Amino acid sequence: MTTCDTFEHICLKHQDDYRAALGACPEVTSDYAFANLYGWAEHYGLSWRIAHGLVWIRQSIPQDIFWAPVGDWSKVDWAALPCLAGPTRFTRVPEALLGIWREAFGSRLRATEARDHFDYVYSVPELVELKGNKFHKKKNLLHQFEKSNIFEYTPMQADCVEEVLDMQAEWHGWQEHPSEALEAENQAISRVLKNFDRLGNLTGGTIRVAGKVVAYTVGESLNKNTIVIHFEKGDTRFKGIYQAINNHFLAAQEDRFELVNREQDLGDEGLRKAKLSYNPMQFMQKYDVELV
């Protein structure tokens, strides 16, 4: 990763350096997980560089804009940074950094709430146990799947990635008129899965029926008590398949993580309804910021 003004493409060889910077952040949202950056780098034209003790991330598609810098925000004299002396725009700025910037920049800062990018955060024990009326429908669907199928849940290993890629290709093929967003997601999934064994922080799970992968999920440790789920797909011919893969994957993670971050809804009404139906315990708020 360059330490000068030149930005470089996001690559695997600097992932450990990046994760060290991310570990110093006071607040980490799903956008900044390394697998997310790497998977979507081509779609958004993402690049990075190191300066002033921070990793700076630039997006070039569909517009030139910065993401929040990554590192220990508390050690930065923000108002003195030459690169922030003039007009600059940022997206996906976590709430904690916004608070720091309000103090540093005062009237120069203009912020707009980016609701479509809010992360949904849930209790892992709640989604494993599914207790109470608020999870009644989810538990019923899970039980329907478990009673109707002889299935096997297994952690995802590098040797089963080809099977998962086949299932993803099949799932994508079922979409009669895939949107641009689905096409982009399919490319990001492929990029991450093909490098599953090289992306050191990934974990995943699969469900098989009759020996065939019918659901999978891919996640990543976001911090010491939170796992983020990047991708989750299931064959909907099996009723309750999404409830099953979510429940069994999180049950396998329960001794490691207290919280699960299921990323944003990106303003998609169906996705928002689905994420709300799992009863998030909190949102991680993000903002679009302009320094004038």
C-alpha positions as CSV (number, residue, x, y, z in Angstrom):
1,M,0.0,0.0,0.0
2,T,1.5,3.3,-1.0
3,T,2.5,6.0,1.5
4,C,2.5,8.9,-1.0
5,D,-0.3,10.7,-2.8
6,T,-0.8,8.0,-5.3
7,F,-3.7,5.6,-4.7
8,E,-3.3,1.9,-5.5
9,H,-5.8,-0.8,-6.2
10,I,-7.0,-2.7,-3.2
11,C,-5.1,-6.0,-3.1
12,L,-4.7,-9.1,-0.9
13,K,-1.1,-8.5,0.0
14,H,-1.8,-5.6,2.3
15,Q,-4.9,-7.0,4.1
16,D,-3.0,-7.5,7.4
17,D,-1.8,-3.9,7.4
18,Y,-5.3,-2.8,6.7
19,R,-6.8,-4.9,9.4
20,A,-4.4,-3.5,11.9
21,A,-5.6,0.0,11.0
22,L,-9.2,-1.1,11.2
23,G,-8.6,-2.6,14.6
24,A,-7.6,0.8,15.9
25,C,-10.9,2.4,14.8
26,P,-13.2,3.4,17.6
27,E,-16.2,2.3,15.5
28,V,-16.3,-0.2,12.7
29,T,-19.2,-0.6,10.3
30,S,-19.7,-3.3,7.7
31,D,-18.5,-1.3,4.8
32,Y,-14.9,-1.4,6.1
33,A,-14.5,-5.1,6.6
34,F,-11.7,-6.1,4.3
35,A,-13.6,-8.8,2.3
36,N,-16.3,-6.1,1.6
37,L,-13.7,-3.7,0.2
38,Y,-12.0,-6.4,-1.8
39,G,-15.2,-7.9,-3.1
40,W,-16.7,-4.6,-4.3
41,A,-13.4,-2.9,-5.3
42,E,-14.0,-3.3,-9.0
43,H,-17.7,-2.3,-8.9
44,Y,-17.0,0.9,-7.0
45,G,-13.5,1.6,-8.4
46,L,-12.0,1.5,-4.9
47,S,-8.4,2.3,-4.2
48,W,-6.3,3.2,-1.1
49,R,-3.2,4.8,0.3
50,I,-1.6,5.5,3.7
51,A,-1.1,9.1,4.9
52,H,-1.1,10.8,8.3
53,G,-1.3,7.4,10.0
54,L,-4.6,6.5,8.3
55,V,-5.7,4.4,5.4
56,W,-7.6,6.6,2.9
57,I,-10.1,5.0,0.6
58,R,-11.2,6.6,-2.6
59,Q,-14.2,5.6,-4.7
60,S,-14.2,6.5,-8.4
61,I,-17.5,4.8,-9.7
62,P,-20.1,6.2,-10.3
63,Q,-18.5,9.3,-8.8
64,D,-15.3,10.5,-7.2
65,I,-15.8,10.5,-3.4
66,F,-13.9,9.3,-0.3
67,W,-15.0,6.8,2.3
68,A,-14.1,7.5,5.9
69,P,-10.4,7.1,6.7
70,V,-9.4,4.1,8.7
71,G,-7.2,4.1,11.8
72,D,-7.1,5.6,15.3
73,W,-9.2,8.7,14.8
74,S,-8.4,10.0,18.3
75,K,-4.8,10.5,17.5
76,V,-5.4,12.7,14.4
77,D,-5.2,16.5,14.3
78,W,-7.9,16.7,11.7
79,A,-8.1,20.5,11.3
80,A,-4.4,20.5,10.5
81,L,-4.5,18.0,7.7
82,P,-3.5,19.7,4.4
83,C,-5.7,17.2,2.4
84,L,-8.8,18.4,4.2
85,A,-8.1,22.1,3.9
86,G,-10.3,22.5,0.8
87,P,-13.7,21.2,-0.2
88,T,-13.9,17.4,0.2
89,R,-16.8,14.9,0.1
90,F,-17.1,11.6,2.1
91,T,-19.6,8.8,2.1
92,R,-20.3,6.0,4.6
93,V,-19.0,8.1,7.6
94,P,-19.7,6.3,10.9
95,E,-21.5,8.3,13.6
96,A,-18.5,8.3,15.9
97,L,-16.2,9.9,13.3
98,L,-18.9,12.4,12.5
99,G,-18.9,13.5,16.2
100,I,-15.1,14.0,16.1
101,W,-15.3,15.9,12.8
102,R,-18.0,18.2,14.1
103,E,-15.7,19.4,16.8
104,A,-12.7,19.7,14.4
105,F,-14.4,21.5,11.5
106,G,-17.3,23.3,13.0
107,S,-19.3,25.3,10.4
108,R,-17.2,23.8,7.5
109,L,-19.0,20.5,8.0
110,R,-22.3,19.6,6.4
111,A,-23.7,16.1,7.1
112,T,-26.7,14.3,5.8
113,E,-28.1,11.1,7.3
114,A,-27.6,8.1,5.0
115,R,-30.5,5.9,6.1
116,D,-30.0,3.4,3.2
117,H,-26.5,2.6,4.5
118,F,-27.4,2.1,8.2
119,D,-26.1,-1.3,9.4
120,Y,-28.6,-3.7,11.1
121,V,-27.1,-5.3,14.2
122,Y,-28.7,-8.2,16.1
123,S,-28.1,-10.3,19.2
124,V,-26.6,-13.7,18.2
125,P,-28.2,-15.5,21.2
126,E,-31.6,-14.1,20.2
127,L,-31.3,-15.3,16.6
128,V,-30.1,-18.7,17.7
129,E,-32.8,-19.2,20.4
130,L,-35.7,-17.4,18.5
131,K,-37.7,-17.1,21.7
132,G,-41.0,-15.2,22.1
133,N,-43.7,-13.9,19.8
134,K,-41.4,-11.5,17.9
135,F,-39.6,-14.6,16.4
136,H,-42.6,-16.9,16.2
137,K,-42.8,-16.9,12.4
138,K,-39.1,-17.4,12.0
139,K,-39.1,-20.3,14.4
140,N,-42.0,-22.0,12.6
141,L,-40.2,-21.7,9.3
142,L,-37.0,-23.1,10.7
143,H,-38.9,-26.1,12.2
144,Q,-40.7,-26.7,8.9
145,F,-37.4,-26.9,7.1
146,E,-35.8,-29.2,9.8
147,K,-38.8,-31.5,9.9
148,S,-39.2,-31.7,6.1
149,N,-35.6,-32.4,5.1
150,I,-32.7,-34.6,5.9
151,F,-30.0,-32.0,5.9
152,E,-26.4,-31.5,6.9
153,Y,-24.9,-28.2,8.1
154,T,-21.1,-27.9,7.8
155,P,-18.6,-25.0,8.2
156,M,-17.4,-23.8,4.8
157,Q,-13.9,-24.9,3.9
158,A,-11.8,-24.1,0.9
159,D,-12.4,-27.5,-0.6
160,C,-16.2,-26.9,-1.0
161,V,-16.0,-23.4,-2.5
162,E,-16.5,-24.8,-6.0
163,E,-19.8,-26.3,-4.9
164,V,-20.8,-23.0,-3.4
165,L,-19.9,-21.2,-6.6
166,D,-22.1,-23.7,-8.5
167,M,-25.0,-23.0,-6.2
168,Q,-24.5,-19.3,-6.6
169,A,-24.5,-19.6,-10.4
170,E,-27.7,-21.6,-10.2
171,W,-29.3,-19.0,-7.8
172,H,-28.3,-16.2,-10.1
173,G,-29.7,-18.0,-13.1
174,W,-33.1,-18.2,-11.4
175,Q,-33.4,-14.4,-11.6
176,E,-35.4,-13.7,-14.7
177,H,-34.4,-10.1,-15.1
178,P,-31.5,-9.5,-12.7
179,S,-31.0,-5.9,-11.7
180,E,-27.7,-4.1,-12.0
181,A,-27.3,-4.5,-8.2
182,L,-27.7,-8.3,-8.4
183,E,-25.2,-8.5,-11.3
184,A,-22.7,-6.5,-9.2
185,E,-23.4,-8.6,-6.1
186,N,-22.8,-11.8,-8.2
187,Q,-19.4,-10.5,-9.3
188,A,-18.5,-9.5,-5.7
189,I,-19.5,-12.9,-4.4
190,S,-17.4,-14.7,-7.0
191,R,-14.4,-12.5,-6.3
192,V,-14.6,-13.3,-2.5
193,L,-15.3,-17.0,-2.9
194,K,-12.5,-17.6,-5.4
195,N,-10.1,-16.1,-2.8
196,F,-11.8,-17.7,0.2
197,D,-8.6,-19.4,1.5
198,R,-6.5,-16.2,0.9
199,L,-8.9,-13.9,2.8
200,G,-7.7,-14.8,6.3
201,N,-10.6,-13.5,8.3
202,L,-13.5,-15.3,6.5
203,T,-15.8,-17.9,7.9
204,G,-18.9,-19.5,6.4
205,G,-21.4,-22.4,6.4
206,T,-23.3,-24.6,4.0
207,I,-26.5,-26.6,4.2
208,R,-26.7,-29.7,2.0
209,V,-29.8,-31.8,1.2
210,A,-29.1,-35.1,-0.6
211,G,-25.4,-34.1,-0.7
212,K,-26.0,-30.9,-2.7
213,V,-25.4,-27.4,-1.4
214,V,-28.8,-25.7,-1.1
215,A,-27.7,-22.7,1.1
216,Y,-24.6,-20.9,2.1
217,T,-23.4,-17.9,4.1
218,V,-20.1,-16.0,4.2
219,G,-19.1,-13.9,7.1
220,E,-16.1,-12.1,8.6
221,S,-15.0,-11.1,12.1
222,L,-15.7,-7.3,12.3
223,N,-14.3,-6.9,15.8
224,K,-13.8,-9.1,18.9
225,N,-17.5,-9.5,19.6
226,T,-19.2,-8.9,16.2
227,I,-19.4,-11.0,13.0
228,V,-20.6,-9.4,9.8
229,I,-22.5,-11.5,7.2
230,H,-21.5,-10.5,3.7
231,F,-23.5,-12.9,1.6
232,E,-26.3,-15.4,2.2
233,K,-28.2,-17.4,-0.4
234,G,-30.6,-20.3,-0.3
235,D,-32.7,-22.4,-2.7
236,T,-36.2,-21.2,-1.9
237,R,-37.8,-24.4,-3.1
238,F,-36.9,-25.5,0.4
239,K,-39.3,-23.7,2.7
240,G,-37.5,-22.1,5.6
241,I,-34.1,-22.4,4.0
242,Y,-33.0,-18.8,4.9
243,Q,-34.1,-19.2,8.5
244,A,-32.2,-22.5,8.6
245,I,-28.9,-21.2,7.2
246,N,-29.0,-18.1,9.4
247,N,-29.8,-20.1,12.5
248,H,-27.3,-22.9,12.1
249,F,-24.5,-20.6,11.0
250,L,-25.0,-18.3,14.1
251,A,-25.3,-21.3,16.4
252,A,-21.9,-22.4,15.2
253,Q,-20.5,-18.9,16.1
254,E,-22.3,-18.3,19.4
255,D,-19.2,-19.1,21.5
256,R,-17.2,-16.5,19.6
257,F,-19.5,-13.5,18.9
258,E,-22.3,-11.7,20.8
259,L,-23.5,-9.6,17.9
260,V,-24.1,-10.1,14.2
261,N,-24.1,-7.2,11.7
262,R,-26.2,-8.0,8.6
263,E,-25.1,-4.9,6.7
264,Q,-27.4,-2.3,5.0
265,D,-30.6,-2.5,3.0
266,L,-29.5,0.0,0.4
267,G,-33.0,1.5,0.2
268,D,-34.5,-1.8,-1.2
269,E,-38.0,-2.0,0.3
270,G,-38.1,-5.8,0.3
271,L,-34.7,-6.1,1.9
272,R,-35.5,-3.5,4.5
273,K,-38.7,-5.4,5.5
274,A,-36.7,-8.6,5.7
275,K,-34.0,-7.1,7.9
276,L,-36.5,-5.4,10.2
277,S,-38.4,-8.7,10.6
278,Y,-35.4,-10.2,12.5
279,N,-35.8,-7.5,15.1
280,P,-32.5,-5.6,15.1
281,M,-31.3,-4.5,18.5
282,Q,-29.5,-1.4,17.1
283,F,-28.6,0.5,13.9
284,M,-25.1,1.7,13.1
285,Q,-25.7,5.1,11.6
286,K,-23.7,6.5,8.7
287,Y,-23.6,9.9,7.0
288,D,-22.7,11.7,3.8
289,V,-20.3,14.5,4.7
290,E,-19.1,17.5,2.9
291,L,-16.3,19.8,4.1
292,V,-16.7,23.2,2.5
